[in-house]
Amino acid sequence: MQATHVEVERHDGVRVLRLAHGKANTLTPDVCRELTAALAAAEVDGDAVVVTGAGAMFSAGIDLHRLLADTGRVGEFREALVESFSALFHYPHPTVAAVNGNAVGGGAICAAACDYRIMCRGRGRIGTPELRGGIPFPDLGVEILRQSASPGVLVELALRGALYSADQARAIGLVNEVVDPDQLPAAALATARVMRQAPGPLYSWTKRQLRGDATRPDVTAVWDDDAVIASITSYVEGLGHRP
């Protein structure tokens, strides 16, 4: 029986995807393909997604031992990695990273690809020390970091390879929230549920706007969507008065 490297749990419209590969939850082509497939399945059901790691680690990034053991398939490795980054970054519904420990390299990029990042205090650091190991960033990886960090922080992440504690990462905006370890699972689920309350087409549209990619779908179609109209109607009714 083939091992499962991405454990999946579903909680009332929120799908938890837990990276589970070795002690460090490293990324291999198999892990990346499983993550991509799990995101595709979640999208069909319109689920919000929480990404986290098994044990006390989020992800240490690329499995360098696996990469060096099969250098003839580096292209396949890179393709699977970038596809998983893209699937997470472009996922149309809410995504929350529950950073339960070290998120390094590709692990940090996975976290940064999520819409909202919650990190537990005192359990690890987050950052992208690729240049220290001579590892090239994929273009999409840099773009994901660019969307998640201010220019000054981006320079520290990409060129200096800085690693940050949870509180440091919160102070510079790399993560949105810091909680105690025992609070992380519940906080991530609660956040995903709140974010999922927005109509799906509207959430997806706003996400594209924030990234400067508001070309499709057409804005008229978003305004005309039944779920959006119903949401506006509900909001106005809740106000309880007319101007």
KEBA-225675 format. One record per residue (C-alpha): residue number from 1; residue in one letter; x, y, z. Coordinates in Angstrom, 2 decimals. Example, Ala and Ser with C-alpha at 12.3 -4.5 7.8 and 13.67 -1.06 7.14 Angstrom:
# KEBA-225675
{node 1,a,{12.30,-4.50,7.80}},
{node 2,s,{13.67,-1.06,7.14}},
***
This chain:
# KEBA-225675
{node 1,m,{0.00,0.00,0.00}},
{node 2,q,{1.37,3.39,-1.02}},
{node 3,a,{2.26,5.71,1.84}},
{node 4,t,{0.22,8.87,2.27}},
{node 5,h,{2.34,11.99,2.52}},
{node 6,v,{-0.54,14.46,2.86}},
{node 7,e,{-3.09,13.53,5.51}},
{node 8,v,{-6.58,14.90,4.87}},
{node 9,e,{-9.30,15.70,7.39}},
{node 10,r,{-12.59,17.49,6.73}},
{node 11,h,{-14.34,19.69,9.29}},
{node 12,d,{-17.62,21.30,8.16}},
{node 13,g,{-16.41,22.84,4.93}},
{node 14,v,{-12.78,23.21,6.01}},
{node 15,r,{-10.27,20.69,4.77}},
{node 16,v,{-7.08,20.21,6.80}},
{node 17,l,{-4.11,19.13,4.69}},
{node 18,r,{-1.29,17.88,6.90}},
{node 19,l,{2.17,17.39,5.40}},
{node 20,a,{3.50,14.09,6.73}},
{node 21,h,{6.81,12.99,5.27}},
{node 22,g,{9.62,11.96,7.58}},
{node 23,k,{10.54,13.89,10.70}},
{node 24,a,{10.80,17.22,8.86}},
{node 25,n,{7.83,16.90,6.46}},
{node 26,t,{10.15,17.57,3.55}},
{node 27,l,{8.91,18.13,0.03}},
{node 28,t,{9.50,15.48,-2.66}},
{node 29,p,{7.79,15.09,-6.05}},
{node 30,d,{5.39,12.58,-4.47}},
{node 31,v,{4.54,14.91,-1.59}},
{node 32,c,{4.04,17.84,-3.96}},
{node 33,r,{1.83,15.85,-6.30}},
{node 34,e,{-0.29,14.64,-3.36}},
{node 35,l,{-0.67,18.22,-2.14}},
{node 36,t,{-1.73,19.38,-5.61}},
{node 37,a,{-4.26,16.56,-5.89}},
{node 38,a,{-5.65,17.22,-2.40}},
{node 39,l,{-6.16,20.89,-3.27}},
{node 40,a,{-7.94,19.95,-6.50}},
{node 41,a,{-10.30,17.67,-4.55}},
{node 42,a,{-10.97,20.40,-1.97}},
{node 43,e,{-11.72,22.93,-4.70}},
{node 44,v,{-14.42,20.68,-6.17}},
{node 45,d,{-16.24,20.80,-2.82}},
{node 46,g,{-15.64,24.52,-2.31}},
{node 47,d,{-13.80,23.89,0.94}},
{node 48,a,{-11.55,26.32,2.74}},
{node 49,v,{-8.14,24.79,3.41}},
{node 50,v,{-5.83,24.69,6.41}},
{node 51,v,{-2.27,23.59,5.64}},
{node 52,t,{-0.14,22.34,8.52}},
{node 53,g,{2.53,19.77,9.31}},
{node 54,a,{2.55,16.50,11.22}},
{node 55,g,{4.33,16.36,14.56}},
{node 56,a,{6.30,19.40,15.66}},
{node 57,m,{7.37,20.62,12.20}},
{node 58,f,{5.56,22.48,9.45}},
{node 59,s,{8.05,21.66,6.69}},
{node 60,a,{11.81,21.92,6.25}},
{node 61,g,{11.32,22.43,2.51}},
{node 62,i,{12.86,20.45,-0.34}},
{node 63,d,{14.15,16.98,0.49}},
{node 64,l,{17.74,17.69,-0.54}},
{node 65,h,{18.89,14.11,0.09}},
{node 66,r,{16.25,12.85,-2.33}},
{node 67,l,{17.17,15.55,-4.84}},
{node 68,l,{20.88,14.65,-4.77}},
{node 69,a,{20.15,10.93,-4.95}},
{node 70,d,{18.49,11.36,-8.33}},
{node 71,t,{20.02,14.37,-10.04}},
{node 72,g,{18.84,13.11,-13.41}},
{node 73,r,{15.26,13.96,-12.45}},
{node 74,v,{15.79,17.49,-11.14}},
{node 75,g,{13.39,18.84,-13.78}},
{node 76,e,{10.64,16.53,-12.56}},
{node 77,f,{11.34,17.59,-8.98}},
{node 78,r,{11.12,21.28,-9.86}},
{node 79,e,{7.96,20.83,-11.93}},
{node 80,a,{6.11,19.03,-9.12}},
{node 81,l,{7.27,21.63,-6.60}},
{node 82,v,{6.15,24.61,-8.68}},
{node 83,e,{2.80,22.95,-9.48}},
{node 84,s,{2.09,22.53,-5.77}},
{node 85,f,{3.08,26.13,-5.05}},
{node 86,s,{0.80,27.28,-7.87}},
{node 87,a,{-2.13,25.11,-6.73}},
{node 88,l,{-1.91,26.60,-3.24}},
{node 89,f,{-1.25,30.19,-4.29}},
{node 90,h,{-4.06,30.25,-6.86}},
{node 91,y,{-6.55,28.22,-4.81}},
{node 92,p,{-9.78,30.22,-5.17}},
{node 93,h,{-11.17,29.61,-1.69}},
{node 94,p,{-9.70,30.63,1.70}},
{node 95,t,{-6.38,29.13,2.72}},
{node 96,v,{-4.83,29.29,6.17}},
{node 97,a,{-1.34,28.15,7.12}},
{node 98,a,{-1.16,26.70,10.63}},
{node 99,v,{2.59,26.95,11.14}},
{node 100,n,{3.18,24.47,13.96}},
{node 101,g,{6.99,24.45,13.85}},
{node 102,n,{9.91,25.23,11.55}},
{node 103,a,{8.84,26.43,8.10}},
{node 104,v,{12.04,26.67,6.11}},
{node 105,g,{12.73,27.13,2.41}},
{node 106,g,{9.93,25.54,0.40}},
{node 107,g,{8.02,25.11,3.65}},
{node 108,a,{8.06,28.87,4.22}},
{node 109,i,{6.93,29.42,0.64}},
{node 110,c,{4.01,27.02,1.18}},
{node 111,a,{3.01,29.03,4.24}},
{node 112,a,{3.43,32.33,2.40}},
{node 113,a,{1.24,31.04,-0.45}},
{node 114,c,{-1.70,30.87,1.97}},
{node 115,d,{-4.06,33.81,2.43}},
{node 116,y,{-3.60,33.95,6.21}},
{node 117,r,{-0.78,32.61,8.36}},
{node 118,i,{-0.96,31.67,12.03}},
{node 119,m,{2.23,30.54,13.76}},
{node 120,c,{2.61,28.99,17.17}},
{node 121,r,{4.93,30.67,19.63}},
{node 122,g,{8.20,29.05,20.68}},
{node 123,r,{8.12,26.08,18.31}},
{node 124,g,{10.41,27.07,15.46}},
{node 125,r,{11.39,29.65,12.90}},
{node 126,i,{10.31,30.65,9.42}},
{node 127,g,{12.41,31.83,6.48}},
{node 128,t,{14.02,31.00,3.16}},
{node 129,p,{17.79,30.39,3.45}},
{node 130,e,{18.01,29.05,-0.13}},
{node 131,l,{21.08,31.07,-1.11}},
{node 132,r,{23.04,29.67,1.84}},
{node 133,g,{22.63,26.19,0.37}},
{node 134,g,{23.06,27.24,-3.25}},
{node 135,i,{19.41,26.46,-4.03}},
{node 136,p,{17.76,28.57,-6.74}},
{node 137,f,{14.33,30.04,-6.09}},
{node 138,p,{11.67,29.18,-8.65}},
{node 139,d,{10.21,32.38,-10.09}},
{node 140,l,{6.82,31.62,-8.58}},
{node 141,g,{8.43,31.17,-5.16}},
{node 142,v,{9.85,34.70,-5.31}},
{node 143,e,{6.49,36.08,-6.48}},
{node 144,i,{4.73,34.37,-3.57}},
{node 145,l,{7.20,35.94,-1.14}},
{node 146,r,{6.78,39.31,-2.87}},
{node 147,q,{3.04,39.15,-2.26}},
{node 148,s,{3.56,38.25,1.40}},
{node 149,a,{6.37,40.54,2.54}},
{node 150,s,{7.36,44.18,2.31}},
{node 151,p,{10.31,44.99,-0.02}},
{node 152,g,{12.76,45.25,2.86}},
{node 153,v,{11.66,41.97,4.36}},
{node 154,l,{11.79,40.32,0.94}},
{node 155,v,{15.45,41.29,0.61}},
{node 156,e,{16.21,39.79,4.01}},
{node 157,l,{14.31,36.61,3.18}},
{node 158,a,{15.72,36.03,-0.27}},
{node 159,l,{19.21,37.54,-0.18}},
{node 160,r,{20.23,37.30,3.48}},
{node 161,g,{18.39,34.07,4.23}},
{node 162,a,{17.02,35.41,7.50}},
{node 163,l,{15.05,33.11,9.80}},
{node 164,y,{12.46,34.54,12.17}},
{node 165,s,{10.80,33.43,15.38}},
{node 166,a,{7.00,33.57,15.48}},
{node 167,d,{6.92,36.93,17.26}},
{node 168,q,{9.56,38.38,14.92}},
{node 169,a,{7.63,37.12,11.90}},
{node 170,r,{4.47,38.74,13.24}},
{node 171,a,{6.26,42.04,13.82}},
{node 172,i,{7.37,42.24,10.18}},
{node 173,g,{4.08,40.99,8.75}},
{node 174,l,{5.32,37.62,7.51}},
{node 175,v,{2.67,35.92,9.64}},
{node 176,n,{-0.66,37.44,10.60}},
{node 177,e,{-1.16,36.00,14.05}},
{node 178,v,{0.79,34.22,16.81}},
{node 179,v,{-0.84,31.84,19.28}},
{node 180,d,{0.27,29.32,21.88}},
{node 181,p,{0.85,25.80,20.49}},
{node 182,d,{-2.27,24.29,22.05}},
{node 183,q,{-4.42,27.03,20.48}},
{node 184,l,{-3.15,26.65,16.91}},
{node 185,p,{-5.49,23.96,15.48}},
{node 186,a,{-8.65,25.62,16.80}},
{node 187,a,{-7.49,29.09,15.76}},
{node 188,a,{-6.73,27.94,12.21}},
{node 189,l,{-10.10,26.20,11.82}},
{node 190,a,{-11.99,29.18,13.25}},
{node 191,t,{-10.21,31.60,10.92}},
{node 192,a,{-10.87,29.41,7.88}},
{node 193,r,{-14.57,29.18,8.77}},
{node 194,v,{-14.89,32.95,9.14}},
{node 195,m,{-13.12,33.57,5.83}},
{node 196,r,{-15.34,31.00,4.12}},
{node 197,q,{-18.46,32.99,4.97}},
{node 198,a,{-17.86,35.29,1.98}},
{node 199,p,{-19.50,34.12,-1.29}},
{node 200,g,{-17.05,31.96,-3.22}},
{node 201,p,{-16.99,34.03,-6.45}},
{node 202,l,{-16.52,37.25,-4.48}},
{node 203,y,{-13.69,35.80,-2.39}},
{node 204,s,{-11.89,34.53,-5.48}},
{node 205,w,{-12.36,37.86,-7.27}},
{node 206,t,{-11.05,39.90,-4.32}},
{node 207,k,{-8.06,37.58,-4.01}},
{node 208,r,{-7.18,38.24,-7.65}},
{node 209,q,{-7.60,41.99,-7.13}},
{node 210,l,{-5.19,41.98,-4.20}},
{node 211,r,{-2.60,40.27,-6.39}},
{node 212,g,{-3.02,42.67,-9.28}},
{node 213,d,{-4.54,39.96,-11.47}},
{node 214,a,{-8.11,41.25,-11.72}},
{node 215,t,{-8.58,40.44,-15.40}},
{node 216,r,{-10.87,37.40,-15.11}},
{node 217,p,{-13.58,36.69,-14.23}},
{node 218,d,{-15.25,39.86,-15.48}},
{node 219,v,{-16.30,42.12,-12.61}},
{node 220,t,{-19.85,42.34,-14.00}},
{node 221,a,{-20.22,38.59,-13.61}},
{node 222,v,{-19.12,38.86,-9.97}},
{node 223,w,{-21.64,41.60,-9.21}},
{node 224,d,{-24.41,39.61,-10.90}},
{node 225,d,{-23.63,36.36,-9.11}},
{node 226,d,{-26.64,35.06,-7.12}},
{node 227,a,{-24.52,34.25,-4.06}},
{node 228,v,{-23.11,37.80,-4.02}},
{node 229,i,{-26.57,39.36,-4.32}},
{node 230,a,{-27.84,37.10,-1.53}},
{node 231,s,{-24.92,38.11,0.67}},
{node 232,i,{-25.54,41.81,0.11}},
{node 233,t,{-29.26,41.32,0.78}},
{node 234,s,{-28.54,39.52,4.04}},
{node 235,y,{-26.13,42.23,5.13}},
{node 236,v,{-28.58,45.04,4.38}},
{node 237,e,{-31.39,43.23,6.18}},
{node 238,g,{-29.12,42.83,9.18}},
{node 239,l,{-28.65,46.60,9.37}},
{node 240,g,{-32.32,46.87,10.26}},
{node 241,h,{-32.86,50.36,8.85}},
{node 242,r,{-32.87,52.37,5.65}},
{node 243,p,{-30.82,55.51,5.12}},
***
